[in-house]
Amino acid sequence: MNNRDNTHQRVIRKKAGEHKRYASGFRYQKESRYFAQIAENLRDQGIEELQSLGATCIEPSHSGIYFNAEKPVFYKINYMTRVISRVLAPLESFPCQDGDTLYKFSKKINWANLMSIKETFSIVSNVSDSDIDHSQFAGLRVKDAIVDYFRERTGKRPNVDTLNPDIIINLHIRENLADISVDASGGALHKRGYREESVTAPMQETVAAAIIKFSEWNGKVPLYDPMCGSGTLLCEALMLQCRIPAAVFREKFGFEMLPDYNPEIWAQVKKEADSNIMELDSGLISGSDISKESVDAAKTNLMGLHHGAQVTVKQIDFQDIPAIENSVIVANPPYGIRIGKNMDLNLFHKNLGDFLKQRCQGSTAYIYFGDPEYSKHMGLKASWKIPIKAGGLDGKLAKYELY
């Protein structure tokens, strides 16, 4: 039986009354309040997105955004968000100064209302500014609590699966306050599912989505990526323009394991979102790359998306492009491990700046520098620069208006 069948059987059992509802409910049930993990520099975008999707009582915190949402909006956020990394459904919070306290309170959680011994789980843990100073140790204590909870009641235990678990438990301890949640997204949301082919150090999808949003591109002028790599920026532009849900390829969500999961509401939310997918005008989105391998990868990834065939990608060095005028230009130039052999990156960025100045009149360029030092060699004055820390990078996005 696969994971989706397992989930479906749990819904049937609960409807038949096999699982008694936890009387007071989990914290998210009491408050209809959830937590969105997001890169620090994308928080404003996340707030704007949550508002547009119907969330209320939105409150930024040190590591993300708290928000309130009724079930349809909660499901919609998981399905539609482009910049949020994960959505968490809080179970319990409690003071925690040592491993024994963490174990004790974790074991009191009604785990039988979330999973059975037949279902697998994993723990994602993070600690900061606390007496417990090791994330792996903290995660092991919660794992032990879950295992012992079931073993004492049934004589058996559920298994841990770090690759494809049925349920992901998130533990966060900060200033000796532990928060235990279910990962309602069922894994990192930047993993869209369209990336069938890849090249060296591809851009994280949530970062690419943020760049497209920062560009304020609205589909009224063409968008072009002259060094597209495996096409992540092109894919995210396509999904935004055509209103394709960011998680359209995701086969399961963590919220399907929650005790109050409603499959009818989820089916309606998904149906409505999918019905809003629009067509793409030919020639509106296009790109190129000097590498044939990259062009092939980009084409493969785009073909898996709705209307991806309408995006043109060709093999050409950006310096050989005659002109890109009256367009929005997005690009993620080579840096660090993305450089080619014997490449002079200082000269490369000077040539890129010259190309933008001389052949891109009337356009606006949004260039993401994984290493911001190279922006100094562009020979262009940026209208603004925005730090974007995500995917292990400490990069900056720069806007250049090309008159």
C-alpha positions in Angstrom: 0.0 0.0 0.0 1.5 3.4 -1.0 1.5 6.6 1.1 -1.6 8.0 -0.4 -3.5 4.8 0.3 -2.3 4.9 3.9 -3.6 8.4 4.2 -6.9 7.5 2.7 -7.4 4.6 5.0 -6.7 6.8 8.0 -9.4 9.2 6.9 -11.8 6.3 6.6 -10.9 5.0 10.1 -11.4 8.4 11.7 -14.8 8.8 10.0 -15.7 5.4 11.4 -14.7 6.5 14.9 -11.7 4.3 15.3 -9.5 7.2 16.3 -11.0 9.2 19.2 -10.4 12.9 18.8 -7.9 14.4 21.2 -10.3 16.4 23.5 -8.5 19.7 23.7 -6.9 19.6 20.3 -3.5 20.5 19.1 -2.3 24.1 19.3 -3.0 24.8 15.6 -6.6 23.5 16.0 -7.3 25.8 19.0 -6.0 28.9 17.3 -6.2 28.2 13.5 -2.6 29.6 13.6 0.3 28.4 11.5 3.9 29.3 10.9 5.6 29.9 7.5 9.3 29.4 7.3 10.9 31.8 4.8 14.3 33.3 4.0 14.8 36.4 6.1 15.2 38.8 3.2 12.0 37.5 1.5 9.8 38.1 4.5 8.0 41.1 3.1 7.2 39.2 -0.1 5.9 36.3 2.1 3.6 38.7 4.0 2.3 40.1 0.7 1.7 36.6 -0.6 0.0 35.4 2.5 -2.4 38.4 2.4 -3.2 37.8 -1.3 -4.0 34.1 -0.5 -6.4 35.1 2.4 -4.4 34.7 5.5 -5.1 37.0 8.5 -3.4 38.1 11.7 -0.1 38.0 9.9 2.9 38.5 12.3 6.6 38.3 11.3 9.0 36.7 13.7 12.7 36.0 13.9 12.6 33.0 11.6 9.4 33.3 9.6 5.8 34.5 9.7 2.9 33.5 11.9 -0.6 33.7 10.3 -4.2 32.6 10.9 -6.1 30.7 8.2 -9.3 28.6 7.9 -8.9 25.2 6.2 -9.4 26.3 2.6 -6.9 29.1 2.9 -4.5 26.9 4.8 -4.6 24.3 2.0 -4.4 27.0 -0.7 -1.3 28.6 0.9 0.5 25.2 0.8 -0.5 24.7 -2.8 0.1 28.2 -4.2 2.9 29.9 -2.3 6.0 30.6 -4.4 8.4 32.1 -1.8 7.6 30.3 1.5 9.9 27.4 2.3 7.5 25.3 4.5 4.3 25.7 6.4 4.1 24.3 9.9 1.1 23.3 11.9 2.1 23.8 15.6 1.2 20.9 18.0 2.6 22.0 21.4 4.9 24.6 22.9 6.6 24.2 26.3 9.7 25.5 28.3 12.6 23.2 27.8 16.0 23.5 29.4 17.3 20.0 29.1 16.9 16.7 27.1 14.9 15.0 29.8 12.3 17.8 29.9 12.1 17.7 26.1 11.6 14.0 26.1 8.9 14.2 28.9 6.8 16.8 27.2 7.2 15.3 23.7 6.0 12.0 25.0 2.8 13.6 26.3 1.7 14.6 22.8 -1.1 12.5 21.4 0.9 11.0 18.6 -1.8 8.4 17.9 -4.0 11.2 16.5 -1.4 11.9 13.8 0.1 8.5 12.9 0.1 4.8 13.5 3.0 2.3 14.0 2.6 1.5 10.3 3.6 5.0 9.2 7.1 6.4 9.0 8.3 9.6 10.3 11.3 11.9 10.4 12.5 14.8 12.7 13.8 18.1 11.5 15.3 20.0 14.4 16.9 23.4 15.0 18.1 24.9 18.2 19.4 28.4 19.0 20.2 30.5 22.1 19.2 27.6 24.4 20.7 25.3 27.1 20.2 22.5 24.6 22.8 23.5 22.0 22.9 20.5 19.6 20.1 20.1 17.0 20.8 16.4 16.4 20.6 15.6 20.1 17.3 17.4 20.4 15.9 15.6 17.4 16.9 12.2 18.9 15.1 13.0 22.2 11.9 13.7 20.3 12.4 10.6 18.2 12.8 8.5 21.4 9.7 10.1 22.9 7.6 9.1 19.8 9.0 5.6 19.7 8.4 5.0 23.4 4.9 6.5 23.3 3.8 3.8 20.8 5.9 1.0 22.3 4.3 1.4 25.7 0.8 1.4 24.2 1.2 -1.3 21.5 4.4 -3.1 22.1 5.5 -1.9 18.6 7.1 1.2 17.2 6.9 3.2 14.0 10.0 3.4 11.8 12.1 6.5 10.9 12.5 7.2 7.2 14.6 10.2 6.4 14.1 10.0 2.7 10.4 9.7 2.1 8.5 9.7 5.5 4.7 9.7 5.8 5.0 12.6 8.3 7.7 15.1 9.1 7.9 16.5 12.7 9.5 19.8 13.1 11.3 20.8 16.3 12.5 24.3 17.0 14.0 25.4 20.3 14.9 29.0 20.9 15.7 30.6 24.2 14.6 27.4 26.0 11.1 27.4 24.4 10.4 24.3 22.4 7.9 24.3 19.5 6.9 21.0 18.0 4.9 21.1 14.7 3.9 19.0 11.8 5.4 20.0 8.5 2.1 20.7 6.7 3.9 21.0 3.4 5.4 17.6 3.5 8.9 18.8 2.8 10.6 21.9 1.4 8.3 23.8 -1.0 11.2 24.9 -3.2 11.2 21.4 -4.6 8.6 22.1 -7.3 9.0 18.8 -9.2 9.5 20.3 -12.7 13.3 20.0 -12.5 14.0 16.8 -14.4 17.4 17.9 -15.6 20.0 20.1 -13.8 23.3 21.7 -14.3 26.0 22.8 -11.8 24.6 24.7 -8.7 21.1 25.4 -10.0 19.2 28.3 -8.4 16.7 27.5 -5.7 13.2 27.8 -7.0 11.9 30.0 -4.2 14.8 32.4 -4.9 14.0 32.5 -8.6 10.3 33.1 -7.8 11.3 36.0 -5.5 13.5 37.5 -8.3 10.6 37.4 -10.7 8.4 39.1 -8.1 11.0 41.7 -7.3 11.2 42.6 -11.0 7.4 43.4 -10.9 7.1 41.8 -14.3 3.5 41.7 -15.3 3.5 40.1 -18.7 3.1 43.3 -20.6 6.6 43.2 -22.0 8.8 40.2 -22.9 11.0 38.6 -20.3 14.4 37.2 -21.3 17.2 35.3 -19.4 20.5 35.4 -21.4 22.3 32.8 -19.3 19.4 30.6 -18.3 21.2 27.5 -17.1 18.6 24.8 -16.5 15.8 27.3 -16.8 14.7 28.0 -13.2 14.0 31.7 -13.7 12.1 30.9 -16.9 10.1 28.2 -15.2 9.1 30.4 -12.3 8.2 33.3 -14.7 6.0 30.9 -16.7 4.3 29.6 -13.5 3.6 33.1 -12.3 2.3 34.4 -15.6 0.1 31.4 -16.2 -1.1 31.1 -12.6 0.2 27.6 -12.3 0.2 26.5 -8.6 3.8 26.2 -7.4 3.1 22.8 -5.9 1.1 21.5 -8.9 3.4 18.4 -9.1 3.5 17.6 -5.4 1.9 14.2 -4.8 1.3 14.5 -1.1 1.2 17.2 1.6 1.8 16.9 5.3 -1.6 18.4 6.1 -3.1 15.1 4.8 -1.8 13.5 8.0 -3.5 16.0 10.4 -6.5 14.7 12.4 -8.9 17.3 11.0 -7.8 16.9 7.4 -10.8 17.4 5.1 -10.2 15.7 1.7 -13.4 17.3 0.2 -12.2 20.8 1.0 -8.7 20.1 -0.3 -10.1 18.6 -3.6 -12.2 21.8 -4.1 -9.3 24.1 -3.4 -7.1 22.2 -5.8 -9.8 22.1 -8.5 -10.4 25.8 -8.3 -6.7 26.7 -8.4 -6.0 24.4 -11.4 -9.0 25.9 -13.3 -7.4 29.3 -13.1 -4.3 28.2 -15.2 -4.0 30.5 -18.2 -2.3 30.1 -21.6 1.0 31.8 -22.5 1.5 34.1 -25.5 4.2 32.8 -27.7 7.4 34.9 -27.5 6.6 36.5 -24.1 9.2 34.4 -22.2 12.5 33.3 -23.7 16.1 32.7 -22.8 19.4 31.4 -24.0 22.7 30.0 -22.7 26.2 29.4 -24.2 26.0 25.8 -23.0 24.2 23.2 -25.1 23.8 21.0 -22.0 22.1 23.9 -20.2 19.8 24.6 -23.1 18.8 21.0 -23.3 18.1 20.9 -19.5 16.0 24.1 -19.7 13.9 22.8 -22.5 13.3 19.5 -20.7 12.2 21.2 -17.5 10.0 23.7 -19.4 8.3 20.9 -21.4 7.0 19.4 -18.1 5.1 22.5 -17.3 1.8 23.7 -18.7 2.5 25.8 -21.8 6.2 25.3 -21.5 6.4 24.7 -25.2 5.6 28.4 -25.7 8.9 29.4 -24.1 11.8 29.7 -26.6 15.3 28.7 -25.5 18.3 28.7 -27.8 22.1 28.2 -27.6 24.0 31.4 -28.0 26.6 33.4 -26.0 25.0 36.5 -24.6 27.7 38.6 -26.3 26.4 37.4 -29.7 22.8 38.4 -29.0 22.0 41.4 -31.3 19.8 43.2 -28.8 17.2 42.7 -26.0 15.2 45.9 -26.1 12.1 47.1 -24.2 12.1 43.9 -22.1 12.6 42.7 -18.6 16.0 40.9 -18.3 16.7 38.5 -15.5 20.0 36.6 -15.0 22.1 34.7 -12.5 25.7 35.0 -13.8 28.4 32.5 -13.0 30.2 32.6 -9.7 32.1 30.3 -7.4 31.4 26.7 -8.3 29.3 27.9 -11.3 32.4 29.2 -13.1 33.8 27.6 -16.2 37.5 26.6 -16.4 39.9 29.5 -17.0 37.0 32.0 -16.8 38.0 35.6 -15.8 34.9 36.5 -13.9 36.0 40.2 -13.6 36.2 40.5 -17.3 33.0 38.4 -17.7 31.0 40.9 -15.6 32.5 43.9 -17.4 31.4 42.3 -20.7 27.9 41.7 -19.3 27.7 45.3 -18.2 28.8 46.5 -21.6 26.2 44.3 -23.3 23.4 45.7 -21.1 24.5 49.3 -21.8 25.0 49.0 -25.5 22.3 46.5 -26.7 19.5 46.6 -24.2 18.1 50.1 -24.5 14.6 50.5 -23.0 15.0 47.4 -20.9 15.3 46.8 -17.1 17.7 44.2 -15.9 17.6 42.3 -12.6 20.9 40.5 -12.0 21.4 38.2 -9.1 25.0 38.1 -7.9 25.7 34.9 -5.9 29.0 36.7 -5.0 28.1 40.4 -4.7 31.7 41.5 -5.2 31.4 40.9 -9.0 28.7 43.6 -9.2 31.6 46.1 -8.9 32.8 45.2 -12.4 29.5 45.8 -14.2 30.3 49.5 -15.0 26.6 50.3 -14.3 24.9 52.1 -11.5 22.2 50.0 -9.8 18.8 51.6 -9.0 18.8 49.4 -5.9 20.4 46.3 -4.5 18.5 43.8 -2.3 20.3 41.0 -0.3 18.8 37.6 -0.7 20.2 34.9 1.6 18.9 31.5 0.6 20.1 28.1 -0.5 23.4 28.6 1.3 24.1 31.9 -0.7 24.6 35.4 0.6 23.8 37.1 -2.7 22.3 40.3 -3.9 19.8 41.2 -6.5 20.6 44.4 -8.4 18.2 46.5 -10.6 19.6 48.3 -13.7 17.5 50.7 -15.7 18.9 50.8 -19.2 17.9 54.1 -20.9 
